[in-house]
Amino acid sequence: MHDAAETEETLVQGDLNKLIGTALGVAGDQLEAHGAFVPVGLVVDNGGSISLVAVAPNSVEGGGEEELDADAMIADLFQALSQQKGQNRAAAVVCDIHLPDDATDAIHVMAEHSSGVAVSAVRPYRQTPDGWEFAEPFLEPGDGQIWA
């Protein structure tokens, strides 16, 4: 019986690593190409395939210029991922956050697995005259919202 639990743990870890790695890569590519990125979701379906989940951008009426309402998009993504949870093994939402203590922005990936494991990855970044500089990502325990 020990092997089955170990295999499942390896599978969970593999799914989460694949999700986080892909999410960090997608966000990094968007930053380098456009200087910004919008929140997106990623899923590992029951067959093990990874795919992107996007929602329509919500905008907030601002001083003449429409501003993206990232918080509303993140809420919409979690809602969409919750509705699809039966067909997925794992899911993640990636967004941009500000780290006030470090005075820098970061890519934030909230990943969770249907087994109940949730982990958060944070990868600080900054723009330099030579382009974008990415720090090593660090992991923190996450809060499950999809399979909670």
N, C-alpha and C positions, 0 to 999 in steps of 0.2 A: 504494500500500500504506500510505502514511503516514496517509491519511484513516481507514482502518479501525482502526488502532491508536489514533488520536486519538478516534474515535467511541467505542471501547471504554472508553478512559480516562474520557471524559465520562460514559458510562453507569455505570461503577463509582463515580465520584465522586457522581453523582446518586443512585444507590441508597444509598450510605453516608450522604450528607447527609439523605436522606429518612428512613432508619432512625434516625439520631441525633436528628434534629429531633422525630420522632414519639415516640421513647423519652423524651427530656427532657420533652416535653409531657405524656405519660402519667404519668410520675413526679411532675412538678410538680403536676398536677391531683390526684393521690392525696394528696400531702402537704397541699395546701390543704384537701382535703375530709376527710381522716382523720388528718392529723398524722404519717403514716408510709406506706410502700409496701412491698409484697413484691416480690422479684425476679420479673421476667417476661422472656419472650423476644419478639422481633419478627422477622418474616421478610419478605423481598421474594421472592415466588415467581417462577418462570421467566416468567410472564406479566406481571410488573411490579406485581402487587397486593401490598399490605402487610397483614399480619395479625398478631394477637397469639398467642403460644404460652404457655400457663400450665402449671404442674405443681402437684400437690397439695402443700400446705405440709407440711414435715417439722417435727415439734416435738421439743424436747429436754425431758426431765423435769427441771424445776428446783425450787427451793424452794417447792413448793406450786403454783406457776404455770407453765404450760407456756410455754416460750419458743420462738419460731420459729427453726429452724435454717437461717439464710439460706445458709450455705456449702453445705449438702447440697442445697438447692433450686437453687442456681446450678449445681452439678455435674449435677443431674438435667436442668436446662434445656440445658446443653451436650450432654449425652448425647442428649436428644430432638432437638435441632437437628442433631446429627451424623447421626442415623438418617434425618432428612428431607432431608439436604443435596442429594440428587439432584433434588429438585423445587424447590429454592430457588436464587436468584442471590446472595442476601446474607442475613445474619442478625445479630442483636444480642441481648445479654443486658444488662438494666439492673438495677442493684442500688444499695444504699445503702452508702457507705463513710465512714470517719472519716479526716480529714486531721489527724494530730497536730501537724504543724508550724504549721498555721493554726488549730488548736483549733476546727475546724468540721467539719460533716458535708458530704457531697457526693453528688450523683447521679452514678453511674459507668456509662457505656455502653461495653460491649466489642463493637465492630462488626467484622464481617469479610465479605469478598466471596469468591465462588467463584474469582475470578481470583488470589487469594492476598494481596490487600491487607487488612491489619488495622489498625484505628485505635481508639483509646480516647478517649472524651470525658469530661471531669470538670467538673461544674458545682456549685461550693460553694453552700450555702444555710444560712440560719439563721432561727430564729424570733425575731421582734421583737414588741413589744407591739401593733404595728399589723398583724401578720400575718407572712407568709413573705417573706423577702428572698433573691433569687437573684442570684448573681454571674454574670458572663459565662462561658460554658463555654470550656475550653481543650482542645486536642487533643494527644494524644501518640501515638507509634507503638504499635501494639497487638501482641499475640501471637496468632497464629492457632491456634485449637483445633479448629474444626469442619472446615475443609478442609486441615488440616495434613498 
